């Protein structure tokens, strides 16, 4: 697994004061890059500032789909608001005091499934990959992988996780025999099966239960001025005007932001903690 510099994690415990209404997106393994998302981020935050009548310096920040870069940004500019991947939330919710507010709904759903696929024909179930290596771009939080993607299946304890920069790289690695399987999102898997060069080359070995899509959080105690509540209302109302709808469509056809399902979130936390406890030789 990719190792996060210890200094970044330790530094999170001594965070500076909030930057005034800054906003970040941290989704390890997400699409695009910090550079090519800049224009969209500026348009989105400009739209929100106009709706909220906030000054031009509000909602400064950016997008990171790299774990180390996301941690570095959070450490150097403590934001007020964020959109984070559920894997990032589970791994760092305590270090950055993240408080969930809303769920995004990419492609119309607040949850998504992950599929473990393997090359060739053969048995299904994670036991088929026991002792092998599984790659992918969604592996930054081992407890998330073992507890939520693998579902705590005891067979997964014998699987080594190998991060890849992209799903296509991981697929190529699997076909070359470098790894035994690949973790992809269910929507990706549906597309992979239609790509001519991959038709008949892979089989689904395991499908996760529904996992929350990225969530909107407040970092630390919500500001006393009510800005956290106003920000959540502005996000929730994006579907009420044409510009907001267009922006949502750019966000993986997001159907709009809705309150976080507390039961689903609590179940995710419990499974993550149980997986981390098992990895540390105990149980939680």
Buried (B, 14 or more C-beta within 10 A) or exposed (E): EEEBEEEBBEBBEEBEEBBBBBBBBBBBBBEEEBEEBEEBBEBBBEBBBEBBEBEEEBBBBBBBBBBBBBBBBBBEBBBBBBBBBBBBBBBBBEBBBBBBBBBBBBEEBBBBBBBBBBBEEEEEEBBBBBEBBBBBBBBBBBBBBBBBBBBEBEBBEEBEBBBBEEBBBBBBBBBEEEBBBBBBBBBBBEEBBEEEEBEEBBBBBBBBBBBBBBBBBBBBEBBEEEBBEBBBBBBBEBBEEEBBEEBBEEBBEBBBBEEBBEEBBEBBBEBBBBBBBBEEEEEE
